[in-house]
């Protein structure tokens, strides 16, 4: 369990860094990384490839899956009060 949390945190943070210039926060990074790992594992399995390499391979797969997920996330809504982005409540 700790292994997947660590992999999820690293992969989610890297995906946030690449896709938007920073992470989404620890909890969302972990969730994004774990979901990215599931998507990446499924996708790599369907393609018949696996990078191997223990934790590094897991981070690569989770990172690629998380990047795909971030690509499908909606853009933040404008809060209107101070112009800072605000995500819909179901994404917080």
N, C-alpha and C positions, 0 to 999 in steps of 0.2 A: 504494500500500500504506500509506504513512504517512497519507494522507488518511482511509482507512477506520479506521485505528487511532485517530486523533484524534476522528473522528466517533463511533466506538464508545465511546471513553472518556467523552466528554461525554454521550452519550445514556444509557449504562449508569449513570453517576454520577447523572444527573438522575432516571432511573427509580428507582434505589435511594433517592434522597433523598425522592422523592414517595411511594413505596410503603412504605418502612420507616424513614425518617428519617435515612438515611445511606447512603453507598456500600457496596459489597460487597468493596472492595479493588481495586486497579488492574487486575490480570489478569482477575478476574471481571467487572469493569465493562466492560472492552474486549470480552470475549467476549460478554457480555450485549448490549452495544450493537451489535455486528456481527450477531449472530443476530437482534436486534430490527430491524435495518435490512433484513435479508433478509425477515423476516416482514412488516414494515411495507410494504416495497416490493411484495411479492406481494399483500398485502391491498389497498393503494391501487390497484395495477394491476387487480385484479379488480373494484374499485368504479369504475374509470375516472377516477380523480382523481390528481393529482400536484401537490404544493404549489409546486414549482419553487424558485427562490431560491438555487441553488448549495448552499454548505455549510450554510446555515441551514435550507433545505428538507430536506436530507439528515438533519440533526440532528433535525428535527421528526418525520420518518418513522421514523427509528431509535428515537427516544424513545417514540413511540406503540407501536411493535412491542415494545420492551423492557418497557414497562409491562404489555402483554398477557402477555409471558413471565413476568415477576415474579409476576403474578397466579396463574400456574399452578405456580410453584415450591412445593415442600413447605415447611411451617414448620420452623424449626430444631428439632432434637431437644435435649432437656436432657442435658447431659453427666453430670449427677449428682454431679460432684465439687465444683464451686463454683457451680452453678446457671447458669453462662453457656451460651448456646446453642452447639451444635456441629452443623454440617451433616454429613450422611452423607458418607463418603469420596469418593463419585463426584462431589460438587459442589464439592470443594475444589480 
